[in-house]
C-alpha cells in the first residue's frame, strides 16, 4: 500500500519541505476502512532486504528498482503518524517478508475472530478460507474478495492459487513460470489435475512439454503456514 500511495499521490510537501504524499495517501486508505474493524495491524517488511526466497533463487525481485529517496524519507513519518492514530505496527523477521507475517497472523487470529486483509496483492488471496473467516479487501476499489470470488477471479480455489501462480510465474517478483503457461492455462491444469502441482507431476504424460521449472517455481512461491515470523513493537494488539 505504501508503494501504491507513493506513485498515486502528487509530490506533496509539508512546510518544512518534507515529502508527505505517500503518507497522506496511505493514511487516507487506512482511515477509510479502519472504523469497520475492532483492531487494525500494520505489517512492515524487515529492513533487511534478503530473505529465504533469495537463498532459493538469488534473482528473486531483482527486476525491482531500489526504493526512491523521496519515498524512503517518508517511512519514519508514516510510522510516526500511524502511532499517533493508535495503529499497531509489527515488523517481519530478517529472513521473511511482510506477506509471511500477514499469513501467520491471519491463520492464528481467525480461529478467534474474523480477519480482513487490506491489500491488492493477489498472493494473499490464497489465505481466504471456505468459511470466509479470512477475506481480502481491495483498498482502492473497496471490493471484498470471499472464497467463491477467488475462483471466479483467478480460476482456482484459494488453496490451489499458489500452485497456479507457481506454474504461471510472477513477473513482478521475477519468479519464472513454466514456459508457455499463463494464468489461464495454469488454472485449467491445476483444476483438471486435482488442485495441485504434485498431481500434475503424477500425470506428466498428459501434459507434454510442460514439466520444466514446475517444482522450482512452486517452492519459491509457496507460503509458510505455521511458524511465527514476526517481532512485535512495544504496542499491544
Secondary structure, DSSP 8 states (H G I E B T S, - for coil): -HHHHHHHS---B-TTS-B-HHHHHHHHHHHHHHTTSS--EEEE--S----HHHHH-TTTTTTS----HHHHHHHHHHHHHHHHHT-EEEEE-TTS-HHHHHHHHHHHHTTTS-EEEE---GGGGGG--TT-SEEEE-TTT--EE-HHHHHHHHSS-HHHHHHHHHHH-BGGGTB---TT--HHHHHHHHHHTTTSHHHHHTTGGGSTT--TTHHHHHHHH----SS--EEE-SS--
